[in-house]
Amino acid sequence: MSGNKAVAYKEPGVVEVIDTPYPTFELQAGPGVNPINVGRKVPHGVILRTVSTNICGSDQHMVRGRTTAPAGLVLGHEITGEVIETGPDVEFIKVGDIVSVPFNISCGRCRNCKERKTGICLNVNPDRPGSAYGYVDMGGWVGGQAEYVLVPYADWNLLRFPDRDQALEKIMDLTMLSDILPTGFHGAVTAGVGVGSTVYVAGAGPVGLAAAASAQLLGAAVVIVGDLNEDRLAQARSFGCETVNVANGDPADQVEQILGVREVDSGIDAVGFEARGHGHGAQEAPATVLNSLMDLTTAGGSVGIPGLYVTGDPGAADEAARKEACPCHWVPAGPSPCPSPRASAR
């Protein structure tokens, strides 16, 4: 192979299909790549031909110019593909396998990976723990909105589908396994959802709906989904969720009308930093969801945060938000005078 085409971020509101080098088993210089990683050998990797990939809401943050993503960054972290080359250290993944690629890159060897904290792997990003394909501040790894993509630590990272023909038949559903479904499920698990729980999910986008469905799978008694978009709320109702339209005001008032109380056992933030306030005509207010969940979630409850909060937001309305300094209300969980955060972030 000699060429490759990919979707690259150019500037706010602009992406382009570009010609880009075919991947090799050695990391190259590029947008967002730390010089320490240039020349790093990847004998444990594979090269995939991308079969399907999603456009994530997180990608849209970058495309709108709401992150510090560098121009030329190849986008895409929701990848399903066919293995066409394997590195010499790969043992279990074979050429021809159809595989799902977790969006978070991890080595499987460091302390955090061994403790199942693969989202904050210590070995794949020299700038900070944690890494992902095609995303700002996440190591500069080339994204999967491309014809071909390199996946490191393949034996550890890849989920191989055992039946190739069945996988290709269901490929549009299986693409959700790279990010959307497990991210929503993670939000429900970190929010402590269990049998009999009452749950409030802020945001009815794909991850929010996946979190709501996951809460049902985990045994929640009532799942309430809040959003501004009536079409998305209708989708939540289609599989048995209660809904509130936050354009109508404080979600706690609407939750009380459903449950008889203003609190839930578990809260899930599936919105992130481009949140808007509540009520008609509300403006952007990045900490709105986090603060409302602090009020909505009962003392001793938990909040899961799959919603995205970035290191910098050049399009924010104020200086604090541009530095992603959200004014959050970390309320006490009991009579102790010390604030006791109840959040668990991805």
N, C-alpha and C positions, 0 to 999 in steps of 0.2 A: 504494500500500500504506500502511496506517496502523498495523498492529500486528505483534507478533512474540511468540512464546512460546519459552522457553528453560529449561534445567536449571541451577539456581544452587546453589552451596554455601551453606548457612546456618550450620551449626555442626557439630562432630564427630559423624558418624553421621547427619547430616540433609542431604538435598537436596530441593529443591522445583521444580516447574514454575511459572515466574513469567511474568507479562506484562511485556514489556520493549520499548523503542522499536524501531521498524523502523530498520535501519541507514541512515546517510547518508554522504555523501562528506566529512564533517568529523568529527573525533574529538570525542567528548563526555566529560564527567566521569563517573567511575564507580569501582567498587572496584578498587584497585590502580593506577589511572591517575595518572601523574605530571602535576602541573598544567602542566608545560611542554608536554605533548602536547595539552592541551585546546584545541580550536579549530584544530588542525592540519588543513590541507586534504589531501584524498586524491583528486585528480583522476586519478591513475594506478591507482585501484582499481576493483573490480567488486563487485556485490552478488550473492550466490549464494542460491538456494533449496537447502537441504541435502537431498540425496538419500539419503545413508547416512553414518553416523559410528560410530566404535568407542568403547568405554569402555576407556581405557588403565589399566594398573597404576599409572601415575603419577597419574591421576585419583583412584585409590583411596587413595593416600598422603594426598591432600588431604582426601578425605571422612572418612578415619579420624582426622583432626585431627593428622596427623604433619608438617604444614608450617605456615607462617605465612600461609596463604591468607586473604584478608579475606572476611568474610561478604558474600554477594551476588554473588561472582564467578561469571560464567557459564562453565561448564566446556566442555571439548571441543577437542581439537587434532588429531583424525583425521577430516578432512572430505573428502567427495566431493560435488559439487553441480552444479547447472545455473545458468549465468549468466543473470540476468534483467535486470540493468542494468549499463552500463559507464560509467566516468568519461570525461570529454572527452579525456584524454591516452592512453587505451588504444587501441593500434593493431591488435593481432593476435588478441586474444580477442574473440569475438562473442557476442551474445545467443543463447541456445539451446545453446551449447557445454556438453558434459559434461566436467568437469575434476576432477583430483585436486589437493589442496592440501597442499603440504609443511607439516609441523607447525612448522618453524622459519621465522619471518618474516625476510626479508632484502630489501635494497634493490637489490642488483645493481650498485651504483655505488661503494661505499666500498672502501677498500684491502683489507679482509678479504674482501669478496665477490669482488673481482677475483682474489684469491689462492685462491678456492674454499673459503674458511672461512666459509661462509654461516651456520653455527650461531652465530657471534659477530659478526654484522653490527653496525656502529658507528652506524647511523642510525635504528634503530627502537625503541630503549629508552633513555630518558635516564638511567636508574639504573645500567645496566651493559651491556656488549656482549652481544648475543643477545636474541632474543625469540621468543615462541610464543603461540598463541591459548589463552585460557582457562586460564592457568597462573600459579601464584604466582611473584612476583618477575620476571616476564617481560614487563613493560610494560603490563599491564592491558588488552591487546587482548581484545575480546569473543570468547568461545569458540563452537565450532560445534555444540554440542549444543543447537541452536536451529533454528527454521524458516528464518531468514534470517541471513546473516553477511557482514560486509564483509571483503574480501581486498585488501590494498594491493599496489602494484607488480605488478599482475596479469600483465602481459606477461612479467615475469621469474619470478614465483613459480608460476604455474599450469601444470600438465601437461594439455594438451588431448587428449582421446581422439578419434582421427580418425573413428571409426565410432560414431555416437550409439547406434544400435540394438544393436550388439554390446556397447558399454560398459554399457548398461542391463541387458542379459542377464547380464553377468558382474559386476554392480556389487558383490556381496558379496565377491568376490575382489579387485576393484580397490581397494576401500576400504583394503586392507592397504598400498597404495602410499604413503599419506600419512605413515605412521610405522613400522608394525611391521616390514615387510620391509626398507626401506632402513636402519632403525636397526640391525637385526640384521646386515645386510650391511656397514654401516659398522664395526660391532664386529669383524667378521672381517677387513676390510681393514686397520684400524688395528692389529690384532694380527699383521699380517704373514703371514696365511695364504696359502700358495702350494702349488704342485704338490709332493706328497709330504710335506706338513706333518702333524705330529701336533698335535691341538687339544683343549683342555679348555674346555668351555662351562659356566660356573657358572650354573645357573638354567634350568629347562625350561618357563618361561612362554612366551607368544607370541613375544617378542623373542628369548629364548634359542633356541627352536626355529627361528626365522628365521635366527639367527646360525649354528646348526648346519647348516641346509640351505645357507646361503650358503658356509660353509666347504667343503662338498662341491662346490659349483659352482666354487669357486676351486681345486679340485684336491687337497684334503687327503686324505692316505692313511688316517688314522683320526680320527674325531671322537667324543669322549667327552663325555657330558652328565651333569652332577651335579645332583641335586635331592633334596628330602625327600618329594615327592609321587609315589607309584608310578604313578598314572594318567598323569601328565605324562611320566614316564620311559618308559612303554609307548608313548606317542606318538612319542618320540624313536627308540625301537627300531624303530618301524614303517617308518621310512624309512632304516634302515641305520646308526644310531648305536650305539655302545657306551654303557652307562650305569653310573653309580654312585649308590647311595643314601647320601647323606652322614649320614643318621641312624645308619648303621652305623659311623661313625668317620671318621678322617682320609682325605680323598679320595686323597691321595698313595699310601697303602697299596693302595687299590683300583685306582688307575691302574697301579701296578707289576704287579699281577696281570694286567692287560690287555696292557701294552706290554713288560713285563720290566724297565723302568726307571721311576723315580719322577718323571720330568720330561717335559714336552711342549714343542714348539717355540713354541706360541702359546696364550695364555690369554684368555678373554673373560668379563668380569663382566656378566652379564645379571640381576643381583639388585638391587644398590644398597644403600641405607642401612638398610632393614628386614631385614637378613640375620640369620640365626640361627647359632649355633655348630654344630659337628659332634658327632654322637653322640646317643643316645636322651635325650630330655628336655632338650636344649640350649636355653639361653635366648637372647634377642636379643643380638647382638653386632655392631654396625654395620660394623666393619672386618674381620670374619671372611673374607669373600670376597676382598677386596683382599690381605690377608696370606697367605691360602692360595695365591693366584695368584702371589705373589712367590716362594713356595717351589716351586710346581709348574712354573713356566716356566723353561726352561733359560737359562743365562748367554748373553746375546746375543739371546735371544728377545724377544717383545713381548707387551704386555697391552693389549687394547682394552676400553674401559669405556663401554658404552652404558647400564649401570645408573645409576640416578639417585642423586645426592647433593645435598641441598638446603642452603640458607643457614641454616636453623634448623629444629629438630625439637622442638616443645614436648612431645611425648609420649615422648621418649627416657628411658632408665632412669637416666642420669647427666648431670651438668652439662656435661661435655665433649661428649657426644653431642648434647645439646640445642643446642649451638652448632655442631654438625656438625664437631667436631674429632676425627676418627677417628685412633686411635694406629696408624699404618701402619708396617710394617717395610720401609723402602726399602733393599734389600740391594745390595751392590756387584755389578757385572756382571763383575768380573775382579779382578786383584791390586791395582788402584788403591786407595789408602786413602780416596778420596772416594766417598760414596754416589752411585750413578748410577741414577736412577729409570728404569724400563723401561715406564712406563705412557703410554698415549695416550688422553686423554679426549675424549668427544664435546663 
